[in-house]
Amino acid sequence: MIPEQLVGYFGIRGRMSSEQVAGCAGIDTVIHIELANETDNPKVASSSSYVLNASLVPGAFKLLLGFLCINGLLGRTMVFFVDGAKNLNTAIADMFTFAHIKIILDWYHLRKKMEETLSLICNNTAYRNETLQNIMPKLWRGDVDGAKAILESIDMSMVKNETKLNYLIGYLERVRKNIPNYMLRAALGLRNSSNRGEKANDLIVSNRQKHNGMSWSDIGSTALASVTAIQYNNELDNWIANGSLSLKLVERTTPRRPPRNRKRTEKAYENTPTKPNKTKVSKAA
């Protein structure tokens, strides 16, 4: 196993329109780069990170490639966390054919995909929850064949949309290579989520630009996101004084989170029986 400190995490977020997907273009594409550091303090997690942004996904990947070259990181294992968008997976695979990379489907997005799609498939909420209760532990262990077998043996009398059922089975097959053994990764203290990328997108774009009544041009949106990213990367003084960027990772420390109770994955979708209403009976005088 590659030690945690040698693994780079890349959380990628980009707003995509249907017209842009074909050309792999996007607005405000944000890439969060993180490199875990060793620390002797059990209560503190140390990492070095940097945020890149661009108006196009290919442009953001070119920035990423340059950043990796400057910081001597091309020889390290790179772990990309994605939300399952096919265009992002293709772009990553095409850009980094020469590197040792892993593309991992974010657990939260996989879980959300299963929940929402099964709601469209099943005509009964209790049966939908029962199906999720059987499927999610298998996906948590990376058992795609087991999850597909459950879907393929589903009670068709409980299905209201067979097209969505076939779609979900095909989706699991398409993302199979990006579904690891999440349980094992969690036990080893490795990340299963792209939440760092999601948070970077919130800090760089959403917190400033996505409010009621706001409307941004593509150029204005990217420009403001770039200024916010420069400030986040502690590059603002250098940019104002010299008009340049160091493109160096910034060390950050955060409180270390305690291990989560993974048993909830096994029980998350149990159908809780409705408790009967207790009627108070007043004693006759």
Secondary structure in CASP SS format (residue, H / E / C, confidence):
PFRMAT SS
TARGET T0000
AUTHOR 0000-0000-0000
METHOD secondary structure of the structure
MODEL  1
M C 1.00
I C 1.00
P C 1.00
E H 1.00
Q H 1.00
L H 1.00
V E 1.00
G E 1.00
Y E 1.00
F E 1.00
G E 1.00
I E 1.00
R E 1.00
G E 1.00
R E 1.00
M C 1.00
S C 1.00
S H 1.00
E H 1.00
Q H 1.00
V H 1.00
A C 1.00
G C 1.00
C C 1.00
A E 1.00
G E 1.00
I E 1.00
D E 1.00
T E 1.00
V E 1.00
I E 1.00
H E 1.00
I E 1.00
E E 1.00
L E 1.00
A E 1.00
N C 1.00
E C 1.00
T C 1.00
D C 1.00
N C 1.00
P C 1.00
K C 1.00
V E 1.00
A E 1.00
S E 1.00
S E 1.00
S E 1.00
S E 1.00
Y E 1.00
V E 1.00
L E 1.00
N E 1.00
A E 1.00
S E 1.00
L E 1.00
V H 1.00
P H 1.00
G H 1.00
A H 1.00
F H 1.00
K H 1.00
L H 1.00
L H 1.00
L H 1.00
G H 1.00
F H 1.00
L H 1.00
C H 1.00
I H 1.00
N C 1.00
G C 1.00
L C 1.00
L C 1.00
G C 1.00
R C 1.00
T E 1.00
M E 1.00
V E 1.00
F E 1.00
F E 1.00
V E 1.00
D C 1.00
G C 1.00
A C 1.00
K H 1.00
N H 1.00
L H 1.00
N H 1.00
T H 1.00
A H 1.00
I H 1.00
A H 1.00
D H 1.00
M H 1.00
F C 1.00
T C 1.00
F C 1.00
A C 1.00
H C 1.00
I E 1.00
K E 1.00
I E 1.00
I E 1.00
L E 1.00
D C 1.00
W H 1.00
Y H 1.00
H H 1.00
L H 1.00
R H 1.00
K H 1.00
K H 1.00
M H 1.00
E H 1.00
E H 1.00
T H 1.00
L H 1.00
S H 1.00
L H 1.00
I H 1.00
C E 1.00
N C 1.00
N C 1.00
T H 1.00
A H 1.00
Y H 1.00
R H 1.00
N H 1.00
E H 1.00
T H 1.00
L H 1.00
Q H 1.00
N H 1.00
I H 1.00
M H 1.00
P H 1.00
K H 1.00
L H 1.00
W H 1.00
R C 1.00
G C 1.00
D C 1.00
V H 1.00
D H 1.00
G H 1.00
A H 1.00
K H 1.00
A H 1.00
I H 1.00
L H 1.00
E H 1.00
S C 1.00
I C 1.00
D C 1.00
M H 1.00
S H 1.00
M H 1.00
V E 1.00
K C 1.00
N C 1.00
E H 1.00
T H 1.00
K H 1.00
L H 1.00
N H 1.00
Y H 1.00
L H 1.00
I H 1.00
G H 1.00
Y H 1.00
L H 1.00
E H 1.00
R H 1.00
V C 1.00
R H 1.00
K H 1.00
N H 1.00
I C 1.00
P C 1.00
N C 1.00
Y H 1.00
M H 1.00
L H 1.00
R H 1.00
A H 1.00
A H 1.00
L C 1.00
G C 1.00
L C 1.00
R C 1.00
N C 1.00
S C 1.00
S C 1.00
N H 1.00
R H 1.00
G H 1.00
E H 1.00
K H 1.00
A H 1.00
N H 1.00
D H 1.00
L H 1.00
I H 1.00
V H 1.00
S H 1.00
N H 1.00
R H 1.00
Q H 1.00
K C 1.00
H C 1.00
N C 1.00
G C 1.00
M C 1.00
S C 1.00
W C 1.00
S C 1.00
D H 1.00
I H 1.00
G H 1.00
S H 1.00
T H 1.00
A H 1.00
L H 1.00
A H 1.00
S H 1.00
V H 1.00
T H 1.00
A H 1.00
I H 1.00
Q H 1.00
Y H 1.00
N C 1.00
N C 1.00
E C 1.00
L H 1.00
D H 1.00
N H 1.00
W H 1.00
I H 1.00
A H 1.00
N H 1.00
G C 1.00
S C 1.00
L C 1.00
S C 1.00
L C 1.00
K C 1.00
L C 1.00
V E 1.00
E E 1.00
R E 1.00
T E 1.00
T E 1.00
P E 1.00
R C 1.00
R C 1.00
P C 1.00
P C 1.00
R C 1.00
N C 1.00
R C 1.00
K H 1.00
R H 1.00
T H 1.00
E H 1.00
K H 1.00
A C 1.00
Y C 1.00
E C 1.00
N C 1.00
T C 1.00
P C 1.00
T C 1.00
K C 1.00
P C 1.00
N C 1.00
K C 1.00
T C 1.00
K C 1.00
V C 1.00
S C 1.00
K C 1.00
A C 1.00
A C 1.00
END
